[in-house]
Amino acid sequence: MKTRYDAIYHDIRESIENGAFPYQSFLPSESELVLSFACSHNTLRRAIGLLREQGYVQPVHGKGVRVVYQEQGRATFTIGDIESYKEASARAYLDTVTDVVELSPLVATAKLARRTGFEEGCDLTAIERVRVIGGERLILDRNLFRASSVPDLTREIAAASVYDYMEDELGITIAMSKRTITVEHATKHDSVELDLDGFDCLAVMTSQTFDAKGILIEYTESRHRPDHFCFRDTAVRQAV
């Protein structure tokens, strides 16, 4: 279940992205926001803390909270936040559909276990999906889900949102994702499934996603045509 501060965070973030609070402007005062959201000061501060972590705002002592977000020229997928593709595409206002290429059971071999982190012999559900954006086939997602954690997956669920299914239907808490980004040569399979438009390399993000008990429930390899995407993260220098 989404927490109150998380809902406030998303509400303010959407307002910033929509231009209601422009770059370098200040948010309304803490008292005004507390009144507007009918929340406690502590709840609001947690929401502001999330916005700071994600690079949307910077608190300025004695002045307030300044907006530091600027709209990106390309569609942006955030590294530091755990978003479903459905959430990311909605945030970036993408005209997108999902083509489910494959959905089949799979048992983790020793080689697959070493690559993904699942234990050898683990029952998995393999899903391959192409993300079609603006009429072009631009992203190839290859997902492996632990069958015991995420049972009864269907093509309909895969075409909509597996994360919605996990959170809303199964009650799974998606807690952490560990990610790696590389640039790799496009394969023959990539050229079949994607509109490469002359590109011979792809931006590839691999991720391991864990539930609240620390159990690996998903391994994903997401292969992107590089001219349409950038990956954004925010680093905050810690006091030493």
N, C-alpha and C positions, 0 to 999 in steps of 0.2 A: 504494500500500500504506500502511495506517495505521501511523504510528510508535508506538513504545512509550509515549512521553510522552502522545501523543494518546489512547491507550487508557486510561491512568491518569487523565487529565483527565476522560474520559467516565464512568469508573467512580466517581470521587469526586463528579462533578456529579450523577449519578443518585442517589447516596447522600444528597446534600444535598437534592435535590428530593423524595426519598421521606421525608424527615424524620429520617433516621438521624443527621444532624448538624444540629440545629435552629438557627434564627436566633439570632445573638449567642453561640452556643457556639463553642468552639475545636476545630479538628481535632486528631486525635492528633499527637503530636510528629513531627518530621521523621524521627527514628530509627525510631519505630514504623512509620511509613508506608513507609520504605525497606525495612524488614524484611517488612512485609505484602505489598508488591508485588514484592519480590525485584528491586529496581532500584537504580541508582546515585543518589547525592544530586543530581547534576546533572539526571538525567532527571526526578526528582520535582519539582525546582525549576522546570523548564520547564512541567510540568503545572500547578503552583500558579500560575505566571505567567499561563497561559491562563485559569485560573479567576478570577484577579484582573481580567484584561482584560474578562471577560464579566460581572463584577459579582457573582460568587458568594462571594468571600472577600476579606479585607483583612489582609495581614500586619501584625502589631503588634510592634514592636521589643521584644525581651526577654520577650515573652509567648507568641507563637505566631501561628497563622493563624486569625482570627475569621471565622465565617460571617456574611455580610451579605445573603444571598439570602432573599427572602420570596415565598411563593406568590402568584401573581397571581389576581385574581378572574375575569378573562376568559382565554380562550385567547390565548396569546402567541406571536407570531412574531418571532424575534430578528433585528435589523438587522445587528448587528456580527459575526454568525457566518454561515457559508455552510452552510445546511441544506437538504436536500430537503424537499418537503412531507411525504413519508413519515416522515422523521426528526422533523420538527417536530410532526406529529400524534401520533406515538408518545410523544414527550417530554411532550406536553400531555394524553395519555390521551384523545384524541378518538375518538368513535365516528363513523368517516368512511368513505365510499366515493367513488370517482371515476367520473364519467360523461364518457366521451370523446365530445364533440359533433362534432368534425371532425379529420381528419388528411389533409393534402393537400400536394402540391408547390407551390412558389411561387418566382417569380424576383423579386429585389429591384428595384423601380423606382427612379428617381432620388429621388422623394418618400419612399419607404420607406427608402432608404439614408440620407437626411438625418436621418430620425427615429430610426433604430435603430443606425446605425454600421456596418452591413454595406455592402460596396461595391456599386455599381450593377451589376446583372447576376448577382449571387451567387445560386446555387441554394440554396433553403431548404426546410425542412419546417415547415409551419404546423400547430400543434396547438391546439385549443380544448378545455378541460376544465372541468367544473363540479365543485366539491368539495361533496359532500353531507355535512353534519355534523349528527348527531342527527336525521336525517330531513329537514333543511331544506337547500335549495340556497343556499349562503351566499357562495361564492367563485367567480369566473369567471377562469380563467387562460388567457391567450393567449400562446403560446410560439412563437418562431421559432428553429429550430436550423439551423446551417450544415450542409448536406447532406454535404459532403465530410468534415467532422469527425465528424458523428454520422449515419452511414448506416443504412439498413435499419430505420428506426423503424416500429413497428407499433402498432395500437390496444392490443394486449395489453401492450406495453412502456409505452405512455403511461398505461394504467390502473394499472399497478404502480408503477414509478419509473424515469424516464428517467435520473436521476442514478446509480442502481444499475447500469443498463445501460452508461452511459458509463464508470464507474469499474471495474466488475467484468468486463464483457465486452470493452470497447474499450480499457481501460487508460489512459483520459484522466485527467490531473491537473487538477482544477478548482481554479484558483489564486486568482481574485479576482472580486469582484462589485461593481459600482458601482450605487448605488441612489438613487432619488428617490421621495419620498412626496408625494402631492397629494390634495386632496379635490375630486371632480368630480361634476357632475350625472349622474344615472343616465340611460342612453340607452334607446331603445325595445328594443334588443337585450338590454340588461341586464334589463329588465322581463320579457322572454320567458324568459330562461334562469335567472334568480334569483328566489327568494322574497323580495321587497323589503319586505314587511310594512309598507307605507306610507312607507318611506324614499325620498327623491328624490335622495340623494347617496350616493357610495361613497368609501371610502378606497382609493386606487389607488397601488400600488407598481410602478414600472418599474425594471428592472434589466438591465444588460449584464454577461454573465459571460464570463471569459477563461480560456484554458488556460495551462499553464506556459510556453508560448512567446509569450504575449501576444496570441494570436489570439482574436478575438471568436467564440465558438461558440454563444451563446444570447442572445436578447433576449426579455424577458418583461414582460407587463403583467398584474398580478394585482389584480383588482377585488373588494373586500371590503365586505360589508354592515357598517356601522360599529358596530352595537350589540353584536357578538359578539367584536370583536378589538381588541387594543391591540398596538402595535409597541414593543419594548423595546430600548434600547441603553444602554451604560455609557460614560461619559466619565471619563477619568483625567487629572487635571491634571499636566502635565509640569513638571519643575523648570526654572527660568529663571535 
